[in-house]
């Protein structure tokens, strides 16, 4: 297995499928239908904001991160307007703003880790976390930060096994039925 920064254009569809499989339930409310959401996310993926795991030249996992205000999928106003009408872009921006995070100068803030279902249990998530820690050190960050939804205890257990500790918690309150989860935990790993 290898992990590199970025993907080649021919891998965009595979990366988008993994990303949507993992995060589509949270992103779907921002779009009029699933097909539109998939199309927008596919076009919005930023190769320069992703670590990509490959086995036998096949994408098996990705780990997104924030940099300069943008995560793995650039769902800002300008990008949304490239694909959507003004009303649809307004809806997406409003609905998705609840989920947005921002980068911090002292931390590499992760924007989701996803591993192909058929490749789970083979250490790919662990390798992506290790690569993220290496990237954090490379850019001079002292921590890696992520948020994990409370309905994903398997991911939280992975992060805890690798030294991440809880630093905060939040809730969506009355919006939880819209996104399919209520709370999230913010976790950090010291890397320096």
PyMOL commands that set and color helices and strands:
alter all, ss='L'
color gray80, all
select helices_A, chain A and resi 9-30+34-44+47-49+77-83+86-97+117-119+124-138+153-161+173-179
alter helices_A, ss='H'
color red, helices_A
select strands_A, chain A and resi 2-5+50-55+58-65+107-115+143-149+165-171+183-190
alter strands_A, ss='S'
color yellow, strands_A
deselect
rebuild
show_as cartoon
